[in-house]
Amino acid sequence: MIKKRLIFLALIGIFLLGCSTEPGFNAMLKINPEIDLNKATQRRILKDYYNIYVKPYPYSPSTDFLRIERYYGTYNGMVAFWIHSSLWDYHASMPIEFFIADIRFYYHDWQLHFWNDGKFYHDLQEIYDLGLLTQDDLRIIAEIVNYN
């Protein structure tokens, strides 16, 4: 009986070690070699994303992952991308349509994120209003992400 309890406690300890922050992050990190964004920048974005949006919530590092699925370019230091994760289902949302500076955008709201030196931006209007993106940047981004 004592031997079974010791084995049980040892298994719990191994499980808890596997769920610690840094090993969990490393298990989740998936560098995408198919996009034109260097590995170091991908890793920084994923680590920042993990620390802000994933770490505060319980997860299973053996089955969950984060990956920059698409890279849309860098504009004035703002990296535009779509991050994919097994932590949530993307297919439940509908495309959104809106205009900024007379430029039409039509895409899924989860499809476009911006990152600059540890900070994430998700509201394209706010980014434009802050002067972080120009009207020319918006035109290029719209051409890339819009559904036809």
URPEWO-V935380 format. One record per residue. N is the residue number from 0. RES is the residue in three letters. SS is DSSP state (A for helix, B for strand, O for the rest). PHI is phi in degrees with one decimal (999 if undefined). Layout:
BEGIN
n & res & ss & phi
N & RES & SS & PHI
N & RES & SS & PHI
END
This chain:
BEGIN
n & res & ss & phi
0 & MET & O & 999
1 & ILE & A & -64.7
2 & LYS & A & -62.4
3 & LYS & A & -64.3
4 & ARG & A & -65.7
5 & LEU & A & -63.9
6 & ILE & A & -63.3
7 & PHE & A & -60.0
8 & LEU & A & -64.4
9 & ALA & A & -64.4
10 & LEU & A & -65.2
11 & ILE & A & -62.9
12 & GLY & A & -61.1
13 & ILE & A & -63.6
14 & PHE & A & -61.4
15 & LEU & A & -65.7
16 & LEU & A & -64.1
17 & GLY & A & -67.4
18 & CYS & O & -99.6
19 & SER & O & -68.7
20 & THR & A & -57.5
21 & GLU & A & -66.8
22 & PRO & A & -61.6
23 & GLY & A & -62.9
24 & PHE & A & -62.9
25 & ASN & A & -62.0
26 & ALA & A & -69.6
27 & MET & A & -84.0
28 & LEU & B & -67.2
29 & LYS & B & -129.4
30 & ILE & O & -72.2
31 & ASN & O & -99.8
32 & PRO & O & -74.9
33 & GLU & O & -87.9
34 & ILE & O & -105.9
35 & ASP & O & -91.0
36 & LEU & O & -136.7
37 & ASN & O & -60.7
38 & LYS & A & -62.1
39 & ALA & A & -63.5
40 & THR & A & -67.9
41 & GLN & A & -57.0
42 & ARG & A & -62.8
43 & ARG & A & -62.4
44 & ILE & A & -62.2
45 & LEU & A & -63.4
46 & LYS & A & -66.0
47 & ASP & A & -61.8
48 & TYR & A & -61.0
49 & TYR & A & -58.7
50 & ASN & A & -64.4
51 & ILE & A & -87.3
52 & TYR & A & -107.2
53 & VAL & A & -115.0
54 & LYS & O & -52.2
55 & PRO & O & -66.8
56 & TYR & O & -116.7
57 & PRO & O & -66.0
58 & TYR & O & -153.0
59 & SER & O & -114.9
60 & PRO & O & -63.7
61 & SER & O & -77.7
62 & THR & O & -121.4
63 & ASP & O & -92.9
64 & PHE & O & -152.8
65 & LEU & B & -124.5
66 & ARG & B & -154.7
67 & ILE & B & -78.8
68 & GLU & B & -77.3
69 & ARG & B & -136.7
70 & TYR & B & -115.0
71 & TYR & B & -102.5
72 & GLY & B & 117.1
73 & THR & B & -119.7
74 & TYR & B & -127.7
75 & ASN & O & 51.2
76 & GLY & O & 85.7
77 & MET & B & -88.9
78 & VAL & B & -87.2
79 & ALA & B & -99.7
80 & PHE & B & -159.7
81 & TRP & B & -117.9
82 & ILE & B & -100.3
83 & HIS & B & -109.0
84 & SER & B & -145.0
85 & SER & O & -81.9
86 & LEU & O & -78.2
87 & TRP & O & -148.1
88 & ASP & O & -101.3
89 & TYR & O & -83.2
90 & HIS & O & -76.8
91 & ALA & O & -82.6
92 & SER & O & -93.2
93 & MET & O & -105.9
94 & PRO & B & -61.6
95 & ILE & B & -109.8
96 & GLU & B & -129.9
97 & PHE & B & -159.6
98 & PHE & B & -123.9
99 & ILE & B & -133.7
100 & ALA & O & 52.1
101 & ASP & O & 63.1
102 & ILE & B & -111.9
103 & ARG & B & -83.2
104 & PHE & B & -120.4
105 & TYR & B & -147.7
106 & TYR & B & -161.6
107 & HIS & B & -73.2
108 & ASP & O & -64.4
109 & TRP & O & -84.4
110 & GLN & O & -82.9
111 & LEU & O & -132.5
112 & HIS & B & -132.6
113 & PHE & B & -127.2
114 & TRP & B & -138.8
115 & ASN & B & -148.3
116 & ASP & O & 49.2
117 & GLY & O & 91.5
118 & LYS & B & -116.1
119 & PHE & B & -103.0
120 & TYR & B & -128.8
121 & HIS & O & -123.2
122 & ASP & O & -105.9
123 & LEU & A & -62.4
124 & GLN & A & -61.9
125 & GLU & A & -62.0
126 & ILE & A & -60.7
127 & TYR & A & -65.9
128 & ASP & A & -61.4
129 & LEU & O & -76.0
130 & GLY & O & 81.5
131 & LEU & O & -81.8
132 & LEU & O & -129.2
133 & THR & O & -94.0
134 & GLN & A & -63.3
135 & ASP & A & -63.7
136 & ASP & A & -59.4
137 & LEU & A & -60.5
138 & ARG & A & -60.4
139 & ILE & A & -63.5
140 & ILE & A & -62.3
141 & ALA & A & -60.4
142 & GLU & A & -61.7
143 & ILE & A & -80.5
144 & VAL & A & -95.0
145 & ASN & O & -66.7
146 & TYR & O & -78.7
147 & ASN & O & -77.8
END
